[in-house]
Amino acid sequence: MQWIRDVCHATNKEPEVLPLSVYIFDRFMGKMISNGVPDQFLLDAQLYAATAMFVSSKLRDFDAFTADQLVDYTDHIGRSN
């Protein structure tokens, strides 16, 4: 959650993006944990947080995140290059 807050503040996103991102991320992680998802799946939490922020910014911000911006903030986790 701290990472989500830090990125939203660093990029000056609309105030609604942060709580919606946290809500989406929390609901997703809650479902995964309650369904007994393997720990390896939960290690990718930053990628799920980035996805929540991407969706939230598309819904609530005029200047939404791009996929490349979020890849940069995740230190290129999951990028195959």
N, C-alpha and C positions, 0 to 999 in steps of 0.2 A: 504494500500500500504506500509505503514511503517513496518508492521509486515512481509510482504513478503521480503522486503529489509533486515530486521534484520536477518531473518532465512537464507536467501541466503548467507549473509556475515558470519554468525556464522558457517556455514557448509562448507565454501569455495567452493561453487559451481562454475561451469564454468561461465564466464561473460555473456554468452548468455542466461542463465537460468532466470536471473532477468527480463530483458525486455520482454521476451516471456511470463513469468508468469503474469506480469502486463498486457500485451496485452490481453491474454486469459481471465483473471479475469475482466478486464474493458469491454471487448466485451460481456461477459456473463451477468454482472450486468446491462449494458446498455440495453440489450434485455429484461431482467426481469423488469426493471423499466418502459421501454416504453410499455410493455404489461400489465402494471397495476397489477403486482403481489402483493399480500397482504404483509403488513409490516412484519408479522411473518416470512415469507419466507426469507426476507432480513436480519433478525437477525442472520442467519446462515452464514454470509459473510465470517467468518474465515474458515469455512469448504469448501466454494467454492474457496477461495484463496489457501488452502492446495491442493485441487484437481488441480488447475491450475499449482501449483508448481510441483506436482507429474508428470503431463503430460509433462511439460516443461523439467524437468530433464530427463525424459525418452527419449526425443527427442534430447537434447543438451548436456548431460553430460555422461561421461563414468561411473561415480560413482553416479548413480541416487538415488533419495530418495527412501526409503522403506516406506510402509504404516505405519509401527510401528514408524519410525522416525518422521513422520508428526503428528501422534497421540500424541507423546510425546510433540511436539512443540505447539500443540493446547490445552495442559493441559487436554487431554483425553475427549474433548467435543464429545458427540455422542457415546461414548463407553458404552456398556451396562453392563460392569462388575462392 
